[in-house]
Amino acid sequence: MSVALRSVITFVGSMVALVITSPRLAGFAAIGIPLTVLPIVLFGRLVQSRSRESQDRVADANARAGETLSAMHTVQSYAREDYESDRFRSAIGVSLTAARRRIRSQAVLTGVVILLVFGAVTAVLWLGAHDVISGSMQPGLLTQFVFFAMLGAGSIGALTEVWSEIQRAAGAMQRIGELLAETPGITAPASPETLATPLRGQLGFDAVRFHYPSRPDAPALEGFELRVSPGETVALVGPSGAGKSTVLQLLLRFYDPDSGGVHLDGTDLRALNPRQLRDHIALVPQSPVIFGASARDNIRYGRLDASDAEVEEAARLAEADRFIRALPDGYDSYLGEQGTRLSGGQRQRIAIARALLKDAPVLLLDEATSALDAQSERSIQQALERLMQGRTTLVIAHRLATVKKADRIVVLDRGRIVAQGTHDSLVAEGGLYAELARLQFSDAPD
């Protein structure tokens, strides 16, 4: 910024000095200014577009490297190291090619401007020399004019470099600008309603119809009606694509239904501030997110103002305290990016401890034990039972053994509820749930 300001002041000052020294030659010099500005504008746009292309290619290469490193075990198990190396090398090559194009455009812009500027100075110098020979101008004035002209030319060259950098930054910012210009699909109302405290945790889905934006012709839920009483545990079961996870997505208000309404304690979620709504809901996902931080900070993510004692109590209830204390630095141990230093069961216990610490009245369990072995599942199931006590709970599970104790089981198929009841009643009446139970329990070992 200081270079640009200094160059502008120098250019303006030199132009004033040129006019004072020789108005005639200054007029000829002024003719060359538009010829200099035109390539700056034209090539500046080219530099901007190629800067964006270069930034995009660098981002692609970084994404390729990150994807490969995060899936290193899969890459190694298929012996695809050479294949991934070639893909990364290709991405780097494309990135370097884009960078060369950007640098070439920037160099051409600078070269053309310098050529035009000093060409104009040379032409003015020739005219001035002609005036000196004819006796209409003193040699000293010509020398003075050339000095000021060189100052002006140098400032234009510096401004060209600054303009190139601005265009390069504009190219890098273009994608960010597009992201910031995106209209959010979920908006908070101007005057949101406030939920009564203490929250009861009553859930309601009224004639909900919803489709994902990427699949406009395939409704994920169709005429979905469900009531969940405060403190009730309801399990959602059904084949893949039945709409189970969509129910949780709508309850967290990641999306709004196309028609119908979703209610919490009788209040339509669209009338609430999304952040206030989510403060009352705890989620334990199938693949828990573990941040690159300590075990203590990962659990405290559930409630940032929690004390160390509260964090450790939540870990104890989640059956996580023992393995955390066995880590090199205990609760201050770094867990690695995405929890790479933990097993699947340990990551799930951290997620449960986080939900326990949040102490929200509504709990969502999305396949919380599906990726675990039988021994880990039994241990975590005990932690989940502690977590569910006194909370309104929605459970998604493919393993029917994990939902048999639910107060009510709701069976979904193609976005609709096809049956609901207890495990025994659903098995007795036949239908989809009975078929799922027969397939799973008949394959279970004696």
Buried (B, 14 or more C-beta within 10 A) or exposed (E): EEEBEEBBEBBEBBBEBBBEBBEEBBEBBEEBBEEBEEBBEEBBEBBBBBBBBBBBBBEBBEEBBEEBEEEEEEBEEEEBEEEBEEBBEEBBEBBBEBBEBBBEBBEBBBEBBBEBBBEBBEBBBEBBBEBBEEEEBEEEBBEBBBBBBBBBBBBBBBBBBBBBBBBBEBBBBBEEEEEEEEEEEEEBEEEBEEBEEEBBBBBBBBEBBBBEEEEEEEBBBBBBEBEBEBBBBBBBBBBEBBBBBBBBBBBBBEBBBBEBBBBBBEBBBBBBBBEEBBBBBBBBBBBBEBBEBBBBBBBBBBBEEBEEEBBBBBBBBBBBBEBBEEBEEBBEBBBEBBBEBBEBBBBBBBBBBBBBBBBBBBBBBBBBBBBBEEEBBEBBBEBBEEBBEEBBBBBBBBBBBBBBBBEBBBBBBBBBBBBBBBBEEBBEEEEBBBEBBEEEEEEEEE
